[in-house]
Amino acid sequence: MLSILIPVYNINCVSLVKKLHEMALLTKIPFEILLADDASCEEVREENRVLNVLKGCHVLELEENHGPAFVRNYLGEQACYPYLLFLDTDTRPVEAEFLSTYLNHVGEHVVCGGFSYKKVEGAVLRYKYGMQVEAQPATERNKQPYQRFISMNFLIPREIFLSVRFDETFHLGYEDTAFGRRLEAAGVPVLHIENPVWHLVEEDTSAFLAKTRRSVKNLLGYEQELLPYVRLLRWYNGVKRFHAVALTAFIFRMSESLLEKNLTGKHPSLRLFAFYKLGYFCRLSIS
């Protein structure tokens, strides 16, 4: 009945999968756990191969790196059961009833369980942004169900997934946003519930900023398509209306080192982080 699907890239996910396997056995339903390794290093592959001994668990290894959108589509194609539960490797279910809660919501819709963060030393900005911006309760997420879609933890009927699919032109960054847009265009209902996972991200602030820049770059060419779904693009659109893109890019270039000094410090400003993303996108748009 349920296929648990996990894209893998350079992360040991043995403890996550063993926990999910224990939970799935308790539900007494037919299930499988499929992992698709997106060309990780050999050391990580070797660590995760031990999961093949678990009943219903299979590690599928790709020889080339394709990115999360491609891997999720691939997992959906390989899955056997009518309902798909997608989880990221750096997550852990918060509640023991995690799978049972999802099974109570199976139907002709997408169900998003949400997530939260544990504080990690040296990742002040990541934790602050995650808790204040990303980790919203279901009541808030349901006000904008498509804009709030995140692929870290969601359930979807396989038939619907294969008809919508992730946009593989997004290699890494905003692929979730594009998928939320596709769900809305297809008229697929999205329900947000309280069934969170811990997002056990370990990247420090410098790595988070690098990831942010990579994600922001992915928005180039999608300014109008994703405008209703991405706040950054709405800010950019406003700057553009006032013919201030070049000025914003200039201010960003002049202040970039000072911005990064604040953002990598002990008391990062989310307002400055918002300007950091906007200024960087303005610079990209005129380069």
C-alpha positions as CSV (number, residue, x, y, z in Angstrom):
1,M,0.0,0.0,0.0
2,L,2.8,2.5,0.9
3,S,6.1,3.2,-0.8
4,I,8.5,5.2,1.3
5,L,10.9,7.0,-1.0
6,I,14.2,8.6,0.0
7,P,16.6,10.5,-2.4
8,V,20.1,10.1,-1.2
9,Y,23.3,12.1,-1.8
10,N,26.3,11.7,0.4
11,I,24.4,11.0,3.6
12,N,24.4,7.9,5.7
13,C,20.7,7.2,6.3
14,V,20.9,3.8,8.0
15,S,19.4,5.0,11.3
16,L,16.5,6.8,9.5
17,V,15.6,3.8,7.4
18,K,15.8,1.4,10.3
19,K,13.4,3.6,12.3
20,L,11.0,3.9,9.4
21,H,11.2,0.1,8.8
22,E,10.3,-0.5,12.5
23,M,7.3,1.9,12.2
24,A,6.1,0.3,8.9
25,L,6.2,-3.2,10.4
26,L,3.9,-2.0,13.2
27,T,1.3,-0.7,10.8
28,K,0.9,-4.3,9.3
29,I,0.4,-2.9,5.8
30,P,2.2,-3.8,2.6
31,F,5.2,-1.4,2.2
32,E,8.5,-0.9,0.6
33,I,11.4,1.5,1.3
34,L,13.3,2.6,-1.8
35,L,16.4,4.7,-1.7
36,A,17.8,6.3,-4.8
37,D,21.5,7.2,-4.5
38,D,22.4,10.1,-6.7
39,A,26.0,9.1,-7.3
40,S,27.3,9.5,-3.8
41,C,30.9,8.8,-2.9
42,E,31.7,5.1,-2.6
43,E,32.1,5.3,1.2
44,V,28.5,6.5,1.7
45,R,27.2,4.0,-0.8
46,E,28.9,1.1,1.0
47,E,27.4,2.3,4.4
48,N,23.9,2.4,3.0
49,R,24.1,-0.9,1.1
50,V,23.5,-2.7,4.4
51,L,19.9,-1.6,4.2
52,N,19.3,-4.1,1.4
53,V,19.0,-6.8,3.9
54,L,15.9,-5.3,5.4
55,K,12.7,-6.8,4.1
56,G,11.1,-4.6,1.5
57,C,14.1,-2.2,1.5
58,H,16.1,-1.6,-1.7
59,V,18.9,0.8,-2.5
60,L,19.0,1.9,-6.1
61,E,22.3,3.4,-7.2
62,L,22.6,6.0,-10.1
63,E,25.9,6.3,-11.8
64,E,25.6,10.0,-12.6
65,N,24.4,12.9,-10.4
66,H,21.1,14.3,-11.6
67,G,19.7,16.4,-8.7
68,P,16.7,15.9,-6.4
69,A,14.0,16.6,-9.0
70,F,15.2,13.8,-11.3
71,V,15.7,11.4,-8.4
72,R,12.2,12.0,-7.0
73,N,10.7,11.3,-10.4
74,Y,12.8,8.2,-10.7
75,L,11.7,6.9,-7.3
76,G,8.0,7.5,-8.2
77,E,8.4,5.5,-11.4
78,Q,10.1,2.6,-9.5
79,A,7.6,2.5,-6.7
80,C,5.2,-0.4,-6.5
81,Y,2.4,0.9,-4.2
82,P,-0.4,3.4,-4.8
83,Y,0.7,5.9,-2.1
84,L,4.1,7.5,-2.0
85,L,5.7,9.0,1.1
86,F,8.7,11.2,0.2
87,L,11.3,12.0,2.9
88,D,14.7,13.7,2.8
89,T,17.7,11.9,4.2
90,D,18.4,14.5,6.9
91,T,15.1,14.1,8.6
92,R,13.7,12.0,11.5
93,P,10.1,11.5,12.4
94,V,9.1,13.5,15.6
95,E,6.3,11.2,16.7
96,A,6.1,7.4,17.0
97,E,2.7,7.5,15.2
98,F,4.3,9.3,12.2
99,L,3.3,6.6,9.6
100,S,0.0,5.9,11.2
101,T,-1.0,9.6,11.0
102,Y,-0.2,9.7,7.3
103,L,-2.2,6.5,6.7
104,N,-5.2,8.2,8.3
105,H,-5.1,10.8,5.6
106,V,-4.6,8.8,2.4
107,G,-6.9,10.0,-0.4
108,E,-7.0,11.9,-3.6
109,H,-4.8,14.7,-2.3
110,V,-1.3,15.7,-1.3
111,V,-0.6,15.7,2.4
112,C,2.3,17.7,3.9
113,G,3.4,16.9,7.4
114,G,5.7,19.8,8.1
115,F,9.1,20.0,9.9
116,S,11.0,21.6,12.7
117,Y,14.6,22.2,13.6
118,K,17.0,21.3,16.4
119,K,19.6,23.9,17.1
120,V,23.0,23.1,15.7
121,E,26.2,24.8,16.9
122,G,27.6,27.1,14.2
123,A,24.4,27.2,12.2
124,V,22.7,30.2,13.8
125,L,21.3,31.7,10.6
126,R,20.1,28.4,9.3
127,Y,18.3,27.7,12.6
128,K,16.8,31.2,12.9
129,Y,15.6,31.3,9.3
130,G,14.2,27.7,9.6
131,M,12.3,28.3,12.8
132,Q,10.9,31.8,12.0
133,V,10.2,31.5,8.2
134,E,10.1,27.8,7.2
135,A,8.7,25.8,10.1
136,Q,5.2,27.0,10.2
137,P,2.2,25.3,11.9
138,A,-0.4,23.6,9.6
139,T,-2.9,26.4,10.2
140,E,-0.5,28.9,8.6
141,R,0.6,26.5,5.9
142,N,-3.0,25.8,4.8
143,K,-3.6,29.5,4.1
144,Q,-1.2,29.2,1.2
145,P,-1.1,25.4,0.6
146,Y,0.7,25.4,-2.8
147,Q,3.2,28.2,-1.9
148,R,4.0,26.4,1.3
149,F,4.7,23.0,-0.3
150,I,8.1,21.5,0.6
151,S,9.2,18.1,-0.5
152,M,11.0,17.2,2.7
153,N,8.0,15.3,4.1
154,F,4.9,14.6,2.0
155,L,2.4,11.9,1.0
156,I,0.9,11.7,-2.5
157,P,-1.0,9.2,-4.6
158,R,1.3,7.6,-7.1
159,E,-1.1,8.2,-10.0
160,I,-1.2,11.9,-9.2
161,F,2.6,12.1,-8.8
162,L,3.3,10.5,-12.1
163,S,0.9,12.9,-13.8
164,V,2.5,16.0,-12.3
165,R,6.1,15.2,-11.6
166,F,9.0,17.5,-10.6
167,D,10.5,19.9,-13.1
168,E,13.9,18.4,-13.8
169,T,15.3,21.7,-15.2
170,F,15.6,22.7,-11.5
171,H,18.7,20.9,-10.5
172,L,18.9,22.1,-6.9
173,G,16.8,25.0,-5.5
174,Y,13.1,26.0,-5.8
175,E,12.2,22.6,-7.4
176,D,9.6,22.4,-4.5
177,T,8.1,25.7,-5.5
178,A,7.8,24.6,-9.1
179,F,6.1,21.4,-8.0
180,G,3.7,23.3,-5.9
181,R,2.8,25.4,-8.9
182,R,2.2,22.3,-11.0
183,L,-0.1,20.8,-8.3
184,E,-2.2,24.0,-8.3
185,A,-2.3,24.1,-12.1
186,A,-3.5,20.4,-12.1
187,G,-6.2,21.2,-9.5
188,V,-4.7,18.7,-7.0
189,P,-5.8,19.5,-3.4
190,V,-2.9,20.0,-0.9
191,L,-3.6,19.5,2.8
192,H,-1.1,20.5,5.5
193,I,-1.2,18.6,8.8
194,E,0.8,18.4,12.0
195,N,3.0,15.4,11.4
196,P,6.5,16.8,11.4
197,V,10.0,15.5,11.0
198,W,13.1,17.0,12.5
199,H,15.2,18.6,9.8
200,L,18.7,17.6,11.0
201,V,20.6,19.9,8.8
202,E,24.3,20.1,9.6
203,E,25.5,22.8,7.2
204,D,27.2,25.9,8.8
205,T,26.3,29.4,7.8
206,S,28.9,29.7,5.0
207,A,27.5,26.5,3.4
208,F,24.0,27.7,3.8
209,L,24.8,31.0,2.1
210,A,26.4,29.1,-0.8
211,K,23.3,26.9,-1.1
212,T,21.1,30.0,-1.0
213,R,23.1,31.6,-3.8
214,R,22.8,28.5,-5.9
215,S,19.0,28.3,-5.3
216,V,18.5,32.0,-6.1
217,K,20.4,31.5,-9.4
218,N,17.9,28.9,-10.3
219,L,15.1,31.5,-10.4
220,L,16.6,33.2,-13.5
221,G,14.2,32.8,-16.3
222,Y,11.3,32.0,-14.1
223,E,10.5,35.5,-12.8
224,Q,7.0,35.6,-14.1
225,E,6.1,31.9,-13.9
226,L,6.9,31.7,-10.2
227,L,6.1,35.3,-9.2
228,P,3.0,34.3,-7.1
229,Y,4.9,31.6,-5.3
230,V,8.3,33.2,-4.4
231,R,8.4,36.3,-2.2
232,L,11.9,37.1,-3.5
233,L,10.5,37.5,-7.0
234,R,7.8,39.8,-5.8
235,W,10.4,42.0,-4.2
236,Y,12.4,41.9,-7.4
237,N,9.4,42.8,-9.4
238,G,8.8,45.8,-7.2
239,V,12.4,46.9,-7.5
240,K,12.1,46.5,-11.3
241,R,9.0,48.7,-11.5
242,F,11.0,51.5,-9.8
243,H,13.9,51.0,-12.2
244,A,16.1,50.3,-9.3
245,V,17.6,46.9,-10.2
246,A,21.0,48.3,-11.1
247,L,21.1,50.4,-8.0
248,T,20.2,47.5,-5.7
249,A,22.8,45.3,-7.4
250,F,25.4,48.1,-6.8
251,I,24.5,48.5,-3.1
252,F,24.7,44.7,-2.8
253,R,28.2,44.6,-4.3
254,M,29.4,47.4,-2.0
255,S,28.0,45.8,1.1
256,E,28.3,42.1,0.4
257,S,31.2,41.5,2.8
258,L,29.5,43.4,5.6
259,L,26.3,41.5,5.0
260,E,28.1,38.2,5.2
261,K,29.9,39.3,8.3
262,N,26.5,39.8,10.0
263,L,24.9,36.7,8.6
264,T,27.8,34.4,9.7
265,G,27.9,36.0,13.2
266,K,26.1,35.2,16.4
267,H,23.1,37.6,15.8
268,P,22.2,37.4,12.1
269,S,19.5,39.7,10.8
270,L,16.7,38.0,8.7
271,R,16.0,41.4,7.1
272,L,19.6,41.6,6.0
273,F,19.4,38.0,4.8
274,A,16.3,39.0,2.7
275,F,18.3,41.9,1.2
276,Y,21.2,39.6,0.6
277,K,19.0,37.3,-1.6
278,L,17.4,40.3,-3.4
279,G,20.7,42.0,-4.1
280,Y,22.3,38.9,-5.3
281,F,19.4,38.2,-7.7
282,C,19.5,41.8,-9.0
283,R,23.2,41.3,-9.7
284,L,22.6,38.1,-11.5
285,S,19.8,39.6,-13.6
286,I,22.0,42.3,-15.1
287,S,25.2,40.3,-15.4
